[in-house]
Protein backbone atom coordinates (compact mmCIF):
# COMPACT_ATOMS: atom_id res chain seq x y z
CA UNK A 1 0.00 0.00 0.00
CA UNK A 2 1.44 3.42 -0.93
CA UNK A 3 1.46 6.35 1.49
CA UNK A 4 -1.48 8.00 -0.28
CA UNK A 5 -3.74 5.02 0.42
CA UNK A 6 -2.51 4.53 3.98
CA UNK A 7 -4.84 6.06 6.69
CA UNK A 8 -3.46 9.11 8.45
CA UNK A 9 -2.09 8.49 11.98
CA UNK A 10 -5.01 10.39 13.55
CA UNK A 11 -7.54 8.29 11.62
CA UNK A 12 -5.78 5.06 12.65
CA UNK A 13 -5.94 6.21 16.27
CA UNK A 14 -9.66 6.91 16.04
CA UNK A 15 -10.28 3.47 14.53
CA UNK A 16 -8.21 1.77 17.20
CA UNK A 17 -10.09 3.74 19.86
CA UNK A 18 -13.40 2.53 18.48
CA UNK A 19 -12.18 -1.06 18.67
CA UNK A 20 -10.95 -0.77 22.25
CA UNK A 21 -13.91 1.20 23.64
CA UNK A 22 -16.23 -0.81 25.91
CA UNK A 23 -19.74 0.06 27.08
CA UNK A 24 -19.79 2.20 30.19
CA UNK A 25 -20.22 0.15 33.34
CA UNK A 26 -23.19 0.87 35.64
CA UNK A 27 -24.00 -0.10 39.23
CA UNK A 28 -26.79 -2.30 37.86
CA UNK A 29 -24.27 -4.19 35.70
CA UNK A 30 -22.07 -4.76 38.74
CA UNK A 31 -24.96 -6.00 40.90
CA UNK A 32 -26.35 -8.32 38.21
CA UNK A 33 -22.93 -9.92 37.86
CA UNK A 34 -22.55 -10.18 41.65
CA UNK A 35 -25.90 -11.98 41.89
CA UNK A 36 -24.85 -14.37 39.13
CA UNK A 37 -21.60 -15.21 40.91
CA UNK A 38 -23.43 -15.78 44.20
CA UNK A 39 -25.99 -17.99 42.44
CA UNK A 40 -23.15 -20.07 41.03
CA UNK A 41 -20.84 -20.45 44.03
CA UNK A 42 -22.33 -18.80 47.11
CA UNK A 43 -21.72 -15.57 49.00
CA UNK A 44 -18.31 -16.58 50.34
CA UNK A 45 -16.98 -16.91 46.80
CA UNK A 46 -17.81 -13.30 45.96
CA UNK A 47 -14.92 -10.84 46.07
CA UNK A 48 -14.06 -7.60 44.30
CA UNK A 49 -11.22 -9.40 42.55
CA UNK A 50 -13.48 -12.11 41.16
CA UNK A 51 -16.18 -9.57 40.30
CA UNK A 52 -13.62 -7.49 38.42
CA UNK A 53 -12.48 -10.56 36.47
CA UNK A 54 -16.07 -11.41 35.53
CA UNK A 55 -16.64 -7.84 34.31
CA UNK A 56 -13.18 -7.55 32.72
CA UNK A 57 -12.47 -4.49 34.84
CA UNK A 58 -9.84 -3.46 37.37
CA UNK A 59 -11.33 -4.48 40.77
CA UNK A 60 -10.34 -1.10 42.24
CA UNK A 61 -12.59 0.69 39.75
CA UNK A 62 -15.60 -1.22 41.06
CA UNK A 63 -15.49 0.79 44.28
CA UNK A 64 -17.05 3.61 42.29
CA UNK A 65 -20.24 1.51 42.25
CA UNK A 66 -20.01 -0.15 45.67
CA UNK A 67 -17.99 1.61 48.34
CA UNK A 68 -17.40 -1.59 50.32
CA UNK A 69 -18.23 -5.29 50.41
CA UNK A 70 -21.17 -4.49 52.71
CA UNK A 71 -22.45 -1.91 50.24
CA UNK A 72 -22.17 -4.50 47.48
CA UNK A 73 -24.14 -7.09 49.49
CA UNK A 74 -26.84 -4.54 50.32
CA UNK A 75 -27.10 -3.81 46.61
CA UNK A 76 -27.46 -7.52 45.87
CA UNK A 77 -30.35 -7.73 48.35
CA UNK A 78 -32.00 -4.67 46.80
CA UNK A 79 -31.68 -6.12 43.31
CA UNK A 80 -33.19 -9.48 44.29
CA UNK A 81 -36.00 -7.87 46.30
CA UNK A 82 -36.85 -5.78 43.24
CA UNK A 83 -38.24 -9.02 41.78
CA UNK A 84 -40.87 -9.16 44.55
CA UNK A 85 -44.50 -8.41 43.79
CA UNK A 86 -44.96 -5.53 46.22
CA UNK A 87 -48.49 -5.62 47.70
CA UNK A 88 -50.81 -2.63 47.62
CA UNK A 89 -54.12 -1.91 49.33
CA UNK A 90 -55.80 -1.95 45.92
CA UNK A 91 -54.91 -5.58 45.21
CA UNK A 92 -57.88 -7.10 47.09
CA UNK A 93 -58.41 -8.82 50.43
CA UNK A 94 -55.36 -8.35 52.66
CA UNK A 95 -55.08 -12.08 53.38
CA UNK A 96 -55.05 -12.92 49.66
CA UNK A 97 -52.46 -10.19 49.06
CA UNK A 98 -50.16 -11.56 51.77
CA UNK A 99 -50.60 -15.07 50.40
CA UNK A 100 -49.50 -13.91 46.93
CA UNK A 101 -46.63 -11.94 48.46
CA UNK A 102 -45.49 -15.07 50.29
CA UNK A 103 -45.46 -17.12 47.11
CA UNK A 104 -43.62 -14.31 45.28
CA UNK A 105 -40.98 -14.31 48.05
CA UNK A 106 -40.71 -18.08 47.75
CA UNK A 107 -40.12 -17.86 43.99
CA UNK A 108 -37.22 -15.44 44.29
CA UNK A 109 -35.59 -17.45 47.09
CA UNK A 110 -35.78 -20.66 45.08
CA UNK A 111 -34.31 -18.78 42.10
CA UNK A 112 -31.48 -17.40 44.29
CA UNK A 113 -31.02 -19.86 47.17
CA UNK A 114 -27.52 -18.62 48.03
CA UNK A 115 -28.91 -15.11 48.49
CA UNK A 116 -31.44 -16.21 51.15
CA UNK A 117 -29.04 -15.71 54.10
CA UNK A 118 -28.43 -12.16 52.85
CA UNK A 119 -32.18 -11.49 52.62
CA UNK A 120 -32.46 -12.39 56.29
CA UNK A 121 -29.24 -10.90 57.72
CA UNK A 122 -28.45 -7.79 55.66
CA UNK A 123 -31.50 -5.82 56.83
CA UNK A 124 -30.45 -6.55 60.42
CA UNK A 125 -26.87 -5.38 59.87
CA UNK A 126 -27.83 -1.71 59.54
CA UNK A 127 -30.06 0.57 61.64
CA UNK A 128 -33.55 0.81 60.17
CA UNK A 129 -33.31 4.37 58.85
CA UNK A 130 -29.93 3.70 57.20
CA UNK A 131 -31.01 0.64 55.23
CA UNK A 132 -31.22 0.95 51.43
CA UNK A 133 -34.65 2.07 50.24
CA UNK A 134 -35.13 -1.10 48.22
CA UNK A 135 -34.89 -3.14 51.43
CA UNK A 136 -37.44 -0.92 53.20
CA UNK A 137 -40.09 -0.87 50.45
CA UNK A 138 -41.56 -4.35 51.19
CA UNK A 139 -41.77 -3.42 54.89
CA UNK A 140 -43.54 -0.15 54.13
CA UNK A 141 -45.92 -1.84 51.68
CA UNK A 142 -46.95 -4.62 54.08
CA UNK A 143 -47.42 -2.15 56.95
CA UNK A 144 -49.60 0.04 54.73
CA UNK A 145 -51.62 -3.00 53.69
CA UNK A 146 -52.20 -4.11 57.30
CA UNK A 147 -53.07 -0.64 58.56
CA UNK A 148 -55.43 -0.22 55.63
CA UNK A 149 -57.07 -3.52 56.61
CA UNK A 150 -57.78 -2.12 60.08
CA UNK A 151 -54.79 -3.15 62.21
CA UNK A 152 -53.62 -0.40 64.57
CA UNK A 153 -50.08 0.63 63.53
CA UNK A 154 -48.39 -1.06 66.50
CA UNK A 155 -50.26 -4.32 65.89
CA UNK A 156 -49.51 -4.04 62.17
CA UNK A 157 -45.79 -3.98 62.97
CA UNK A 158 -46.13 -7.04 65.20
CA UNK A 159 -48.15 -8.81 62.50
CA UNK A 160 -45.44 -8.02 59.93
CA UNK A 161 -42.74 -9.49 62.15
CA UNK A 162 -44.75 -12.66 62.72
CA UNK A 163 -45.54 -13.03 59.03
CA UNK A 164 -42.01 -12.42 57.74
CA UNK A 165 -40.51 -14.57 60.49
CA UNK A 166 -42.72 -17.44 59.33
CA UNK A 167 -41.70 -16.89 55.69
CA UNK A 168 -37.99 -16.90 56.54
CA UNK A 169 -38.30 -20.05 58.64
CA UNK A 170 -40.36 -21.89 56.03
CA UNK A 171 -37.95 -21.06 53.22
CA UNK A 172 -34.87 -22.06 55.19
CA UNK A 173 -36.58 -25.39 55.90
CA UNK A 174 -37.57 -25.87 52.28
CA UNK A 175 -34.05 -25.25 51.02
CA UNK A 176 -32.72 -27.77 53.53
CA UNK A 177 -35.28 -30.37 52.42
CA UNK A 178 -33.81 -30.60 48.92
CA UNK A 179 -33.29 -34.18 47.81
CA UNK A 180 -29.71 -35.39 48.19
CA UNK A 181 -29.75 -37.79 45.19
CA UNK A 182 -32.72 -37.19 42.85
CA UNK A 183 -31.91 -40.22 40.68
CA UNK A 184 -32.17 -42.69 43.56
CA UNK A 185 -35.53 -44.49 43.83
CA UNK A 186 -35.32 -45.47 47.50
CA UNK A 187 -36.47 -42.54 49.68
CA UNK A 188 -34.05 -43.38 52.49
CA UNK A 189 -31.13 -43.24 50.08
CA UNK A 190 -32.41 -40.22 48.14
CA UNK A 191 -32.36 -38.13 51.31
CA UNK A 192 -29.12 -39.57 52.65
CA UNK A 193 -30.94 -40.78 55.78
CA UNK A 194 -29.31 -44.19 55.48
CA UNK A 195 -26.21 -42.58 57.02
CA UNK A 196 -28.03 -41.95 60.31
CA UNK A 197 -27.60 -44.59 63.05
CA UNK A 198 -30.93 -46.52 63.12
CA UNK A 199 -31.05 -46.76 66.91
CA UNK A 200 -30.52 -43.04 67.43
CA UNK A 201 -32.85 -41.73 64.70
CA UNK A 202 -35.64 -44.29 64.22
CA UNK A 203 -38.40 -41.69 63.91
CA UNK A 204 -36.58 -39.56 61.36
CA UNK A 205 -35.68 -42.58 59.25
CA UNK A 206 -39.28 -43.81 59.39
CA UNK A 207 -40.45 -40.51 57.87
CA UNK A 208 -38.33 -40.90 54.72
CA UNK A 209 -41.33 -41.24 52.40
CA UNK A 210 -43.03 -38.17 53.89
CA UNK A 211 -39.84 -36.13 53.71
CA UNK A 212 -39.21 -37.20 50.12
CA UNK A 213 -42.72 -36.10 49.14
CA UNK A 214 -42.19 -32.60 50.56
CA UNK A 215 -44.16 -29.95 48.63
CA UNK A 216 -42.86 -26.51 49.52
CA UNK A 217 -45.69 -24.55 47.92
CA UNK A 218 -48.35 -26.69 49.60
CA UNK A 219 -46.70 -26.44 53.01
CA UNK A 220 -46.32 -22.69 52.57
CA UNK A 221 -50.07 -22.42 52.05
CA UNK A 222 -50.76 -24.61 55.07
CA UNK A 223 -48.55 -22.41 57.22
CA UNK A 224 -50.07 -19.22 55.80
CA UNK A 225 -53.54 -20.54 56.68
CA UNK A 226 -52.44 -20.71 60.33
CA UNK A 227 -50.60 -17.38 60.39
CA UNK A 228 -53.24 -15.41 58.49
CA UNK A 229 -56.04 -17.08 60.44
CA UNK A 230 -54.38 -15.95 63.67
CA UNK A 231 -53.96 -12.41 62.34
CA UNK A 232 -57.61 -12.40 61.22
CA UNK A 233 -58.64 -13.34 64.77
CA UNK A 234 -56.39 -10.61 66.20
CA UNK A 235 -57.92 -8.02 63.85
CA UNK A 236 -61.46 -9.09 64.77
CA UNK A 237 -60.62 -8.82 68.49
CA UNK A 238 -59.07 -5.39 68.01
CA UNK A 239 -62.07 -4.18 66.00
CA UNK A 240 -64.50 -5.57 68.57
CA UNK A 241 -62.70 -3.95 71.52
CA UNK A 242 -62.54 -0.66 69.66
CA UNK A 243 -66.28 -0.68 69.04
CA UNK A 244 -67.26 -1.51 72.64
CA UNK A 245 -68.80 1.41 74.50
Order of alpha helices (4+ residues) and beta strands (2+ residues): alpha-alpha-alpha-alpha-alpha-alpha-alpha-alpha-alpha-alpha-alpha-alpha
